Every structure is written in C-alpha cells, then in structure tokens.
Amino acid sequence: MRNNILSGFLLVAAVLLVVTAMIVPADAADVRAVYRDLERQRVESEQLKKTTETRIDRDRDRLGKTLAALQHEIRELERELERNQKELQQRQQQVERLTAEQAADHELMTNLTAAVRVSARQLQELVTRSVYTAFDPQRPDRLAPILDGDHFPGLDDMKLMADEFFNEMTMTGQVSMPEHSYVDGAGETRRGQLLVVGPFLATVADADKPLLLSYNSARRNLAVVDGKLPWAQRRTLVKYLKGESEQVPLDLAAGAGLEQLTRQKGFVERIRSGGVLIWPILLLALAAAVISLERSIFLKRVHDRADLVMDAVNQNACSGDWEACDKLIGKRRSPVYNVLRAGLQARYEQRDVLESILQEAILKELPRLERALPLLNVMGAVAPLLGLLGTVTGMIGTFEVINIYGTGDPRLMSGGISVALVTTMLGLMVAIPIMLMHTFLSRQVEHIIGDMEEKSVTLINTIARCRLSHTHESAA
C-alpha cells in the first residue's frame, strides 16, 4: 500500500516537471530550483508517507483490537442469545404447561360448578314436589342462590344441599301426625291434625271422615282431593286411624295415583266423550233390555204354568174327569193352554191323529215363544258393528287432526281416540249381554218346548189308558 502511494507521488511530480518544461522555457537556475522543490516535496512526501503509514498502522492496530473486541462481544452476545433462547423456550413450555393446567382446572371447576348446579336444580325440584314443603314453604327458596349464574357455589352451599338431602330422606322415611293448615273442598283454609306417611299418603286424621290431601307445588299447600278412595282402601284407612290395624293404603306413585283418582272419569262422562254413535248403541241397549225383560217374564210364567197345568190336567185325565180338565183350561190363551185345549178337543181321535194334532199345536205356539228373539240376535250383532263404525270415525278424525296440526301435542288427538275407544267399548258392553241373554232365552224356549212335548206325550198316554179302561169296562 505504501509503495503504491509513493509511486503515485513520483508520477505526479514527473508530470508536473514535464508540463513545466513544455510551457515555460527555463534556465538551469530554474531547473535547480524546480529540482529542489521537487526534492523538498519528495522529502515531505516521504515524511507524509511515513506519518501516514504510522497513523494507518496505529489505526489498523486499534481497529484490529476493536474488531477482536467486537468479535468477542459478538460471541458473548451469541452465547447469551442462545442462553436466552433456551430460557425463552423453557419459559414458553412452562407457560404452555401452566396454561394447560389452568384450562384443565378451569374445565374441572366448570364441570364441578355445573354438577353442583344440576344437583341443586334436581334438589330444588325434589323439594318443590315434596309434601313436606307445605310445612316449610321456604325450602326451595334457600336453594335459589346456588342456581344463580353469577354465584360460585362454595362449601357452605354444598353443606346446605347435603343438609336438605338428608332432611328430605329423613322426613320421607317416617310417619308423622302434625297439626297444620289445609284447604278444604270449599276453598277455605282449615287447621287440623294430619296423617303424613312419607311421600305416599297425606290425609286428615279424622277416623269418622278421613279426607285425602294432595300437595299443590305451585301454592306450596295441602288441599283436599276431589275424589274418594275405593271402599276397601277407605275401610283400611279408617281402621288405621282408629288404631285397629297397622295397615294403611299408600300411593306408591307419590301423588300420581291421587291425581289419577281426581281425574278419573265416571261412566256418564266416558259415554259423553264417545260421540254421536253412542246414542244408537244406547238405544239398542235400551230396546234389548226391554225385550229381554219382557221375554224373561213371559217365558218364566209360561214355564211355571206348563208344569202346574199339565200336571193337573194329567191327574184329572187319569181319573176320567174331562169336565174338570175343560174347566181348568177354560178360555185362557197362553201357549200351554192352547196345546192342552187342542189335545183335549181331539181326545176321541186315534193315537197317531192325536199326536199330529198336539205337534201341530206346539208348532203354532213356537213363533209366540220365539217372538223378538231373532231381533235380539240381530241387536247383538249390530251393536259391535256400531262400535266398530265409531272406531273408524274416531280414527278418521284423529288422522285429520294429525294432518293439520302434526303429532306435537297428543292432546289434540285425544278426541278422536276417545271416540274410537269408547264406542268400541260400549258396543262390546252392549253386545255381550245381548248375546248371553239371547242364548239364555233360546234355551228357555227349547226347555219349554221340550216340556210341552213331554207333557203332550204324557197326555196322549193318559188318554189312551183311559180309552182302554173304558173299553175293558164296556166289554165286561
């Protein structure tokens, strides 16, 4: 580098010398002066060169040291950067781990809080439906703060829930007779001694007039049930209240049985819910009842008269007192008298003729005995068909409701289903007794005809014996 600088200076000096020689002619003195100047300039240049080289060497040494220091600092910074990156990575991993733990803890606390609130909700519903809330109406309200979304349930809340659970289990597992107020059938509030058997029975502890009580969860009070227990259960309850028995009727459905008892429809209400076709079925039932009653009375009288009259006629015929037989029959027009009258009027005929006359008389009375029985048979066949027609009509109405409103609310379909079921039930209820009555009356008619045929044969034999005895007496 120094050689290059020196060469540059010499080149510049030579150029200046040549230019000077070309421009101004100079003499020897001037040449020497120029030479001296050049020499001086050369010396100065060399000094400047040395000074410059010294300064450059010094700056280079200084810059080298600075560079080394900077490189060392860079290496230190790189090592520190590497350490910081490792520490940063560790911190990030630690942050991720802590974040995951925080998320897990938050999820756990969220699930725990949700579980506590769900349990509190279920407990509140249980307490609200409990009959013992009527004695402490504030029980559900004490659980309300736990269900607040802004409230974080603590240990005190959990202790409250546990106390309510154990309190409910304790009360539902005992029989108590507290004195408390209730609402009677007229809507008036009364106070008296009650009998509470867990969640299964609540009644007024009055042996003469025990009244069933139902818990109203909306008003949190006890009210008299608009319904009566069946006779057997009522008698058992009265005995228990009097101390005569240890058995007591229970509603194991915890109130559902009482609700069904209050909503239970009577026979008339069920009939009214059957629709228009109920009335033809009821008319059939009424007509069949009238026919059955009339036929039963008529056949009973015919059957009783057949036994009495035929026995009396046979006795008089055996003794030959035909006038008594005619007087006994008289002008009566019942089937038995008509058959006997025909036999007595033909008593002088031959046996085969007499048999034919009596058989003809029995056949003449047969329509009178069987009168209205075919109609009764038709009624027994038509009644279930009317019920089936009501079923079809009700199902058509049900499908029309489904087509309009869908199947979202089953109560909309209850009308058609009620018509379908009630008409079928009533049709069978009418048809079965009609068929049984028709069979019974048919058997009665057959039995009467059999007795008439038997007594006719007896009469024929009696007339034949009388005729034979008179023949023997005439021959003697």
C-alpha positions as CSV (number, residue, x, y, z in Angstrom):
1,M,0.0,0.0,0.0
2,R,2.9,2.4,0.8
3,N,4.7,1.6,-2.5
4,N,1.6,2.5,-4.3
5,I,1.3,5.8,-2.6
6,L,5.0,6.6,-3.3
7,S,4.7,5.7,-6.9
8,G,1.8,8.0,-7.2
9,F,3.6,10.9,-5.8
10,L,6.6,10.3,-8.1
11,L,4.3,10.1,-11.1
12,V,2.6,13.3,-10.2
13,A,6.0,15.0,-9.8
14,A,7.3,13.9,-13.2
15,V,4.1,15.0,-14.8
16,L,4.4,18.4,-13.3
17,L,8.0,18.6,-14.4
18,V,7.2,17.8,-18.0
19,V,4.4,20.2,-18.1
20,T,6.6,22.9,-16.7
21,A,9.3,22.2,-19.2
22,M,6.9,22.4,-22.1
23,I,5.1,25.5,-21.0
24,V,7.9,27.8,-19.9
25,P,11.5,27.6,-21.1
26,A,13.6,27.7,-18.1
27,D,17.2,28.1,-17.5
28,A,19.5,26.0,-15.3
29,A,18.8,28.0,-12.2
30,D,15.2,27.5,-12.6
31,V,15.8,23.8,-13.2
32,R,17.7,23.6,-10.0
33,A,15.0,25.5,-8.2
34,V,12.5,23.1,-9.5
35,Y,14.6,20.2,-8.6
36,R,15.0,21.5,-5.1
37,D,11.3,22.0,-4.8
38,L,10.8,18.5,-6.1
39,E,13.3,17.2,-3.7
40,R,11.7,19.1,-0.9
41,Q,8.4,17.8,-2.0
42,R,9.7,14.3,-2.2
43,V,11.1,14.6,1.3
44,E,7.8,16.0,2.5
45,S,6.0,13.2,0.7
46,E,8.2,10.6,2.3
47,Q,7.6,12.2,5.7
48,L,3.9,12.4,5.0
49,K,4.1,8.8,3.8
50,K,5.8,7.6,6.9
51,T,3.4,9.7,9.1
52,T,0.5,8.3,7.1
53,E,1.8,4.7,7.3
54,T,2.4,5.2,11.1
55,R,-1.1,6.5,11.5
56,I,-2.5,3.8,9.3
57,D,-0.6,1.1,11.3
58,R,-1.8,2.6,14.5
59,D,-5.4,2.8,13.2
60,R,-5.1,-0.7,11.9
61,D,-3.9,-2.0,15.3
62,R,-6.6,-0.1,17.0
63,L,-9.2,-1.3,14.6
64,G,-7.9,-4.9,14.9
65,K,-8.2,-4.7,18.6
66,T,-11.7,-3.1,18.3
67,L,-12.6,-5.8,15.8
68,A,-11.4,-8.5,18.1
69,A,-13.2,-6.9,21.0
70,L,-16.3,-6.7,18.9
71,Q,-16.0,-10.3,17.7
72,H,-15.6,-11.4,21.3
73,E,-18.6,-9.3,22.2
74,I,-20.5,-10.8,19.3
75,R,-19.6,-14.3,20.5
76,E,-20.6,-13.4,24.0
77,L,-23.9,-12.0,22.7
78,E,-24.5,-15.1,20.6
79,R,-23.9,-17.3,23.6
80,E,-26.1,-15.0,25.7
81,L,-28.7,-15.1,22.9
82,E,-28.5,-18.9,22.8
83,R,-29.0,-19.0,26.6
84,N,-31.9,-16.6,26.3
85,Q,-33.5,-18.6,23.5
86,K,-33.2,-21.8,25.6
87,E,-34.6,-19.9,28.6
88,L,-37.3,-18.5,26.4
89,Q,-38.1,-22.0,25.1
90,Q,-38.3,-23.3,28.7
91,R,-40.5,-20.3,29.7
92,Q,-42.8,-21.0,26.8
93,Q,-43.0,-24.7,27.7
94,Q,-43.7,-23.7,31.3
95,V,-46.3,-21.2,30.1
96,E,-47.9,-23.9,27.9
97,R,-47.9,-26.3,30.8
98,L,-49.4,-23.8,33.1
99,T,-51.9,-22.8,30.5
100,A,-52.9,-26.4,30.1
101,E,-53.1,-26.9,33.8
102,Q,-55.2,-23.7,34.1
103,A,-57.5,-24.9,31.3
104,A,-57.8,-28.3,33.0
105,D,-58.5,-26.6,36.3
106,H,-61.0,-24.3,34.7
107,E,-62.7,-27.2,33.0
108,L,-62.8,-29.1,36.2
109,M,-64.2,-26.1,38.1
110,T,-66.7,-25.5,35.3
111,N,-67.8,-29.2,35.4
112,L,-67.9,-29.1,39.2
113,T,-69.9,-25.9,39.2
114,A,-72.3,-27.4,36.6
115,A,-72.6,-30.6,38.6
116,V,-73.4,-28.7,41.7
117,R,-76.0,-26.5,39.9
118,V,-77.6,-29.6,38.3
119,S,-77.7,-31.3,41.7
120,A,-79.1,-28.1,43.2
121,R,-81.7,-27.9,40.4
122,Q,-82.7,-31.5,40.9
123,L,-82.8,-31.0,44.7
124,Q,-85.0,-27.9,44.3
125,E,-87.4,-29.8,42.0
126,L,-87.5,-32.6,44.5
127,V,-88.1,-30.2,47.4
128,T,-90.7,-28.3,45.4
129,R,-92.6,-31.6,44.8
130,S,-92.2,-32.8,48.3
131,V,-95.3,-32.8,50.5
132,Y,-93.2,-31.7,53.4
133,T,-92.6,-28.3,51.7
134,A,-96.1,-27.5,52.8
135,F,-94.8,-27.4,56.4
136,D,-91.8,-25.2,55.4
137,P,-92.6,-23.3,52.2
138,Q,-89.1,-21.5,52.2
139,R,-87.2,-24.7,51.4
140,P,-86.9,-24.2,47.6
141,D,-86.0,-20.5,48.0
142,R,-83.0,-21.4,50.1
143,L,-81.5,-23.2,47.1
144,A,-82.2,-20.4,44.6
145,P,-78.8,-18.5,45.1
146,I,-76.9,-21.6,44.1
147,L,-78.6,-21.6,40.8
148,D,-77.6,-18.0,40.0
149,G,-75.1,-18.0,37.2
150,D,-73.1,-15.2,38.7
151,H,-72.8,-17.1,42.0
152,F,-69.9,-19.5,42.5
153,P,-71.1,-22.3,44.8
154,G,-68.9,-22.8,47.8
155,L,-68.6,-25.2,50.7
156,D,-71.5,-23.6,52.5
157,D,-73.7,-24.1,49.6
158,M,-72.7,-27.8,49.3
159,K,-73.3,-28.2,53.1
160,L,-76.8,-26.7,52.6
161,M,-77.5,-29.1,49.8
162,A,-76.4,-32.0,51.8
163,D,-78.5,-30.9,54.8
164,E,-81.6,-30.6,52.5
165,F,-80.9,-34.1,51.0
166,F,-80.6,-35.7,54.4
167,N,-83.6,-33.8,55.7
168,E,-85.7,-34.9,52.9
169,M,-84.6,-38.5,53.3
170,T,-85.3,-38.4,57.0
171,M,-88.8,-36.9,56.6
172,T,-89.9,-39.2,53.8
173,G,-88.9,-42.2,55.8
174,Q,-91.2,-41.6,58.7
175,V,-94.9,-41.5,59.7
176,S,-96.0,-38.2,61.4
177,M,-99.2,-36.7,62.6
178,P,-98.5,-32.9,62.6
179,E,-101.1,-30.2,63.1
180,H,-101.2,-28.0,60.1
181,S,-103.5,-26.0,57.9
182,Y,-105.1,-27.3,54.7
183,V,-107.6,-26.1,52.1
184,D,-110.9,-27.9,52.2
185,G,-113.3,-28.7,49.2
186,A,-114.9,-25.2,49.5
187,G,-111.6,-23.4,49.2
188,E,-111.5,-22.4,52.8
189,T,-108.3,-22.8,54.9
190,R,-108.7,-25.0,57.9
191,R,-106.4,-26.4,60.6
192,G,-106.3,-29.8,62.0
193,Q,-104.3,-32.9,62.7
194,L,-102.9,-34.6,59.6
195,L,-101.5,-38.1,58.9
196,V,-98.5,-38.0,56.6
197,V,-96.9,-41.3,55.6
198,G,-93.7,-40.3,53.8
199,P,-94.5,-39.1,50.2
200,F,-97.1,-41.8,49.9
201,L,-100.1,-40.6,51.8
202,A,-101.5,-37.4,53.4
203,T,-104.9,-37.3,54.9
204,V,-106.9,-35.5,57.6
205,A,-106.5,-37.7,60.7
206,D,-110.3,-37.9,61.3
207,A,-111.5,-41.5,61.7
208,D,-115.1,-40.6,61.0
209,K,-114.4,-38.6,57.9
210,P,-110.9,-39.1,56.6
211,L,-110.1,-36.7,53.7
212,L,-107.4,-37.3,51.3
213,L,-104.9,-34.4,50.8
214,S,-102.9,-33.5,47.8
215,Y,-99.8,-31.3,47.8
216,N,-100.0,-28.3,45.4
217,S,-96.5,-27.4,44.4
218,A,-97.5,-24.1,42.9
219,R,-99.1,-22.8,46.1
220,R,-97.0,-25.0,48.5
221,N,-100.0,-26.1,50.5
222,L,-102.2,-29.1,51.1
223,A,-105.7,-29.3,49.6
224,V,-108.5,-31.8,49.9
225,V,-108.6,-34.2,46.9
226,D,-111.8,-34.1,44.9
227,G,-112.2,-37.9,44.9
228,K,-112.8,-40.8,47.1
229,L,-110.8,-43.9,47.9
230,P,-112.3,-47.2,47.0
231,W,-114.3,-48.8,49.7
232,A,-111.7,-51.4,50.8
233,Q,-108.9,-48.8,51.0
234,R,-111.1,-46.4,52.8
235,R,-112.0,-49.0,55.4
236,T,-108.3,-49.9,55.9
237,L,-107.5,-46.2,56.4
238,V,-110.3,-45.8,59.0
239,K,-109.1,-48.9,60.9
240,Y,-105.6,-47.5,60.9
241,L,-106.7,-44.1,62.2
242,K,-108.7,-45.8,65.0
243,G,-105.7,-47.9,65.9
244,E,-107.4,-51.2,65.0
245,S,-105.0,-52.1,62.2
246,E,-101.3,-51.5,61.3
247,Q,-102.0,-51.5,57.6
248,V,-102.5,-48.3,55.7
249,P,-103.2,-47.7,52.0
250,L,-100.3,-46.0,50.2
251,D,-99.9,-44.2,46.9
252,L,-96.6,-45.7,45.7
253,A,-96.6,-43.3,42.8
254,A,-96.1,-40.4,45.2
255,G,-99.1,-38.4,44.2
256,A,-99.8,-39.8,40.7
257,G,-102.4,-42.1,42.0
258,L,-104.3,-39.3,43.7
259,E,-104.1,-37.2,40.6
260,Q,-105.5,-40.1,38.5
261,L,-108.2,-40.5,41.1
262,T,-109.2,-36.9,40.8
263,R,-109.1,-37.0,37.0
264,Q,-110.9,-40.3,36.7
265,K,-114.0,-40.1,34.6
266,G,-117.3,-41.6,35.6
267,F,-119.3,-43.8,33.3
268,V,-121.6,-40.9,32.2
269,E,-118.6,-38.7,31.3
270,R,-117.0,-41.5,29.3
271,I,-120.3,-42.1,27.5
272,R,-120.5,-38.4,26.6
273,S,-117.0,-38.5,25.1
274,G,-117.9,-41.2,22.7
275,G,-119.5,-39.0,20.1
276,V,-122.8,-39.3,18.1
277,L,-122.7,-43.0,17.6
278,I,-123.0,-43.6,21.3
279,W,-126.8,-42.9,21.2
280,P,-127.7,-45.6,18.7
281,I,-125.8,-48.1,20.8
282,L,-127.6,-46.9,23.9
283,L,-131.0,-47.1,22.1
284,L,-130.1,-50.7,21.1
285,A,-129.2,-51.4,24.7
286,L,-132.4,-50.0,26.0
287,A,-134.5,-51.9,23.4
288,A,-132.6,-55.1,24.1
289,A,-133.1,-54.6,27.9
290,V,-136.9,-54.1,27.4
291,I,-137.2,-57.1,25.1
292,S,-135.1,-59.3,27.4
293,L,-137.1,-58.3,30.5
294,E,-140.5,-58.9,28.7
295,R,-139.3,-62.2,27.3
296,S,-137.9,-63.4,30.6
297,I,-141.1,-62.6,32.5
298,F,-143.2,-64.2,29.7
299,L,-141.2,-67.4,29.5
300,K,-140.9,-67.7,33.2
301,R,-144.7,-67.6,33.5
302,V,-145.2,-70.0,30.7
303,H,-142.7,-72.4,32.2
304,D,-144.3,-72.3,35.6
305,R,-147.8,-72.7,34.2
306,A,-146.7,-75.6,31.9
307,D,-145.6,-77.6,34.9
308,L,-148.6,-76.8,37.1
309,V,-151.4,-77.0,34.5
310,M,-150.1,-80.1,32.7
311,D,-149.8,-82.0,36.0
312,A,-153.3,-81.0,37.0
313,V,-154.7,-82.0,33.5
314,N,-153.0,-85.3,33.6
315,Q,-154.4,-86.1,37.1
316,N,-157.9,-85.2,36.0
317,A,-157.5,-87.2,32.8
318,C,-156.3,-90.2,34.7
319,S,-159.5,-90.1,36.7
320,G,-161.6,-89.5,33.6
321,D,-162.9,-86.2,34.8
322,W,-162.8,-84.4,31.4
323,E,-165.1,-81.6,32.5
324,A,-162.6,-80.7,35.2
325,C,-160.0,-80.6,32.5
326,D,-162.1,-78.3,30.3
327,K,-162.9,-76.1,33.3
328,L,-159.2,-75.9,34.2
329,I,-158.2,-74.8,30.8
330,G,-161.2,-72.5,30.2
331,K,-160.6,-69.8,27.6
332,R,-157.0,-68.9,28.6
333,R,-154.8,-68.1,25.6
334,S,-151.3,-68.9,26.8
335,P,-149.2,-71.4,24.8
336,V,-149.7,-74.2,27.4
337,Y,-153.4,-73.8,27.5
338,N,-153.7,-73.7,23.7
339,V,-151.8,-77.0,23.4
340,L,-153.8,-78.7,26.1
341,R,-157.0,-77.4,24.6
342,A,-156.1,-78.9,21.2
343,G,-155.3,-82.2,22.9
344,L,-158.4,-82.4,24.9
345,Q,-160.6,-81.5,22.0
346,A,-159.1,-84.3,20.0
347,R,-159.1,-86.9,22.7
348,Y,-161.5,-89.1,20.8
349,E,-159.2,-89.3,17.8
350,Q,-156.8,-92.1,17.0
351,R,-153.4,-92.0,18.7
352,D,-151.5,-91.0,15.5
353,V,-154.0,-88.3,14.7
354,L,-153.8,-87.1,18.3
355,E,-150.0,-86.9,18.2
356,S,-150.2,-84.9,14.9
357,I,-152.7,-82.5,16.4
358,L,-150.6,-81.9,19.5
359,Q,-147.5,-81.5,17.4
360,E,-149.3,-79.0,15.2
361,A,-150.4,-77.1,18.3
362,I,-146.9,-76.9,19.6
363,L,-145.6,-75.7,16.3
364,K,-148.3,-73.0,16.2
365,E,-147.1,-71.8,19.7
366,L,-143.5,-71.8,18.7
367,P,-143.4,-68.4,17.0
368,R,-145.1,-66.9,20.0
369,L,-142.5,-68.3,22.3
370,E,-139.6,-67.2,20.0
371,R,-141.1,-63.8,19.4
372,A,-138.4,-61.0,19.4
373,L,-135.6,-63.5,19.9
374,P,-134.3,-63.1,16.3
375,L,-134.5,-59.3,16.7
376,L,-132.4,-59.7,19.9
377,N,-129.9,-61.7,18.0
378,V,-129.7,-59.0,15.3
379,M,-129.1,-56.4,18.0
380,G,-126.3,-58.4,19.5
381,A,-124.6,-58.5,16.1
382,V,-125.3,-54.8,15.2
383,A,-124.0,-53.3,18.5
384,P,-120.3,-54.2,18.0
385,L,-120.6,-53.1,14.3
386,L,-121.8,-49.7,15.5
387,G,-118.8,-49.7,17.9
388,L,-116.5,-50.5,15.0
389,L,-118.1,-47.7,13.0
390,G,-117.3,-45.4,15.9
391,T,-113.8,-46.6,15.9
392,V,-113.3,-45.9,12.2
393,T,-114.9,-42.5,12.6
394,G,-112.7,-41.6,15.5
395,M,-109.6,-42.7,13.8
396,I,-110.5,-40.6,10.7
397,G,-110.9,-37.6,12.9
398,T,-107.6,-38.3,14.6
399,F,-105.7,-38.5,11.2
400,E,-107.4,-35.3,10.1
401,V,-106.0,-33.6,13.3
402,I,-102.6,-35.1,12.6
403,N,-102.7,-33.8,9.0
404,I,-103.5,-30.3,10.2
405,Y,-101.5,-29.9,13.5
406,G,-99.0,-32.7,13.3
407,T,-98.1,-35.0,16.2
408,G,-96.6,-32.4,18.5
409,D,-99.4,-32.3,21.0
410,P,-101.0,-35.6,21.8
411,R,-104.0,-33.9,23.5
412,L,-105.2,-32.8,20.1
413,M,-105.6,-36.4,19.1
414,S,-107.4,-37.4,22.3
415,G,-110.9,-36.6,21.0
416,G,-110.7,-38.9,18.0
417,I,-109.1,-41.7,20.1
418,S,-111.7,-41.3,22.8
419,V,-114.5,-41.7,20.3
420,A,-112.8,-44.7,18.8
421,L,-112.2,-46.5,22.1
422,V,-115.4,-45.5,23.9
423,T,-117.7,-46.6,21.0
424,T,-115.9,-49.9,20.7
425,M,-116.1,-50.5,24.5
426,L,-119.8,-49.6,24.7
427,G,-120.6,-51.7,21.6
428,L,-119.0,-54.7,23.2
429,M,-120.6,-53.9,26.6
430,V,-124.0,-53.9,24.9
431,A,-123.4,-56.8,22.5
432,I,-122.0,-59.3,25.1
433,P,-125.0,-59.2,27.5
434,I,-127.4,-59.2,24.5
435,M,-125.8,-62.4,23.1
436,L,-125.8,-64.0,26.5
437,M,-129.5,-63.1,27.1
438,H,-130.4,-64.4,23.6
439,T,-128.7,-67.7,24.4
440,F,-130.4,-67.9,27.7
441,L,-133.9,-67.1,26.3
442,S,-133.4,-69.5,23.4
443,R,-132.5,-72.2,25.9
444,Q,-135.6,-71.3,27.9
445,V,-137.8,-71.7,24.8
446,E,-136.2,-75.0,24.0
447,H,-136.7,-76.2,27.5
448,I,-140.4,-75.1,27.4
449,I,-140.9,-76.8,24.1
450,G,-139.3,-80.0,25.5
451,D,-141.6,-79.9,28.5
452,M,-144.6,-79.3,26.3
453,E,-143.7,-82.2,24.1
454,E,-143.1,-84.4,27.2
455,K,-146.4,-83.4,28.7
456,S,-148.1,-84.0,25.4
457,V,-146.8,-87.5,25.2
458,T,-148.0,-88.0,28.8
459,L,-151.4,-86.6,27.9
460,I,-151.6,-89.0,24.9
461,N,-150.7,-91.9,27.0
462,T,-153.2,-90.9,29.7
463,I,-156.0,-90.6,27.1
464,A,-155.0,-93.9,25.6
465,R,-155.1,-95.6,29.0
466,C,-158.5,-94.1,29.8
467,R,-159.8,-95.2,26.5
468,L,-158.5,-98.7,27.0
469,S,-160.0,-98.9,30.5
470,H,-163.4,-97.8,29.2
471,T,-163.2,-100.4,26.5
472,H,-162.5,-103.1,29.1
473,E,-165.4,-101.9,31.3
474,S,-167.8,-102.0,28.3
475,A,-166.7,-105.5,27.4
476,A,-167.2,-106.6,31.0
